[in-house]
Amino acid sequence: MSGDPARAGRGRTAAVPDGFYQPPPTVELPEDGGAPVVRFTGEDGRECVFRFEELPLEGLHRDFAHALGARIGPGGGRRTQRAATSHWQSVKRFFLLLDQLPAPPGCVEELRVRHLQRYLMTRRQTCSEKSARKNLQDLLLLMRALPAQDRLDSQVADFVGQRGHGVDAQQVGQPGYSDREFQAIMAAARSDVVAIRDRIAAGEALLQQFLHRPGSLSVADRGQGARLEAMARTGRVQVDFRGLAVGEFPAACYEQARQLFVVAEDLTPLLVYAAGLTGRNPETLKELPSKHRLVEDRAVAVTLTKRRRGKANSRTSVHWSVDADPARQLRTAGSFYLLLHRIMARSRAFSGTAAVWSIWAGNGHGAVRNASTGGHTGPFDAELARKLHLGHWAQQHGLAGDDGAPLQMKLTRIKKTVEARTAKQVGGHLPSARLTNTAETSFAHYLRGDPFITEWAAEVLTEAITDAEQHARAVVLRLGGADAGTVTEDVRQRAAAGELDTLAAACADIEHGPDGGRCRESFLACFGCPNEADPDQEDGRGPHGQAGRRTSTVRTADEHGGDVLRPLSARGPVHYRVGRRGPDRGDHRRRTARPRGRASPGRRGCRHCD
């Protein structure tokens, strides 16, 4: 039986507390008039406490504490630790800025628009424009949640309610990596992952040899094997400190721990390779669970978490394929997940984390924080915003961008790159290309502003337009029932000028259809009619030697400026060309009431209009 708490489902009720339940307050206001305290408990189980006693301007404390509690509380819009901390940092920076003014406001009634504008200008000095506007947006969201909004100055209330001060949702972000850059990143990460796997495998092999065949080892290896056995049993690093200076002890502990456990510096290549292999968000990968299910040794089923989808849709189950060939262990997402699960299994047994990630961090402050677990911890249990030093890792491998400058490493850019590469592989079909989002979200946030996707799409459109042009130039007219001699020169000239065009082709004699009498068939029947255009001849001549008419030159996709392509032989409004009634014409056939034997002027072969 699993030790997890019971979950609600069909036939099972949700767990509820006994008796009357009163949830703990989000905002605590001391009775003695002290500074308020805001407690946050996220949907991911992470907790943090924000104390206003650290901030100046006591007259603003209670109002902003209520606003912060409303934003990060159970009914608020910020339900992760990272988002709640971001809101708190916005409050902290705003208060410190106001405190530096010659006449700082003492209450919310004294806040003015210039204070908010000064906050934006100050943030621009230390961060990018996008980050500065994001900080202002967080502050404005807090001010919208202030109690008794009528106390705010009228101009401040108008400014807070206006749109356009924060980050533009349609603003194009940083694009993904090029194919060359992505291949270089994955090659560097793969080499590090292989080194980590081989290093721990060598330590495990020595440990097993010591346990089963100690007599086959040398004296030094037996001593190392004994230390590894103690480490595997207790989780605490065992080091032979003889001959080492005191300052060399931490490095010796770190090197010994690497023989059986994953350490902090291993997280960077493992996460980079996981992002490139799975195409998942960094937050989802950091919360990758250790609980999984093998499906006939051919796939692994894992429940992933994505907080930004909302509480109801925050979890989804995926099935990653598993390759039985050990040589292809790093080729599939399922095999790589099982590798992560195996190399961190020993550390996970001591840290007790539910995530697949578990490292030894028993040096320095980690020795104190993780003393009860022998230095083992879940690196992302306390918070997801752990520094991975991606820039340092890229510099160690000499990664450079296409412009020759040092490569700017971001896991989110790897996610965008995978989205773009997948879209290319399926020919741009977004429902098939989407990995973790809807087709609309994939296009708006990952593909729309990517320069590599734009260039690729332009090439595809240009090839399609060129092919359509060549196809159109090969069109010939099969006139006169396959008897070229019966076609007069006047009919040929009118057909070449487009005067005889229907939706699908050109019709030389609508009054004498293939079945006799005036043609009453649908436009779709034109493709099988001897009077329609024949696209099968590439030399511009029909099966009976008739010369085809040439179409106008077609420009490339870049020259079209991204406009939607229109049919080359389009005539009149769209609802005329597709045989549908217009939006303001009502029932066209009933209103016009023309006899079926008469054709309307300018319409050929349309039974919807005749």
Buried (B, 14 or more C-beta within 10 A) or exposed (E): EEEEEEEEEEEEEEEEEEEEEEEEEBBBBEEEEBBBBBBBBBBBEBEBEBBBEEBBBBBBBBBBBBBBBBBBBEEBEBBBBBBBBBBBEBBBBBBBBBEEEEEBBEEBEBBEBEBBEBBBEBBBEEEEEEEBBBBBBBBBBBBBBBEEBEBBBEEBBEBBEEEEBBBEEEEEBEBBBBEEBBEBBBEBBBEBBBEBBEBBEEBBEBBEBBEEEEEEBEEEBBEBBBBBBEBBEEBBBBBEEEEEEEEEEEEBBBEBBBBBBBBBBBBBBBBBBBBBBBBBBBBBBBBBBBEBEEBEEEBBBBEBBBBEEEEEEBEEEBBBEBBEEEEEBBEBBBBBBBBBBEBBEBBBBBBEBBBBBBBBBBBEEBBEBBEEBBBBBBBBBBBBEBEBBBBEBBBEBEBBBEEEEEBEBBBBBBBBBBBBBBBBEEEBEBEEBBBBBEBEEBBBBBBEBBEBBBEBBBEBBBEEBEEBBEEBBBBBBBBBBEEBEEBEEEBBEBBBEEEBBBBBBBBBBBEBBEEEEBBBBBBEBBEEBEBBBBBEBEEBBBEBEBEBBEBEEBEEBEEBEEEEEEEBBEBEEEBBBEBEBEEEEEEBBEEEEEEEEEBEEEBBBBBBBB
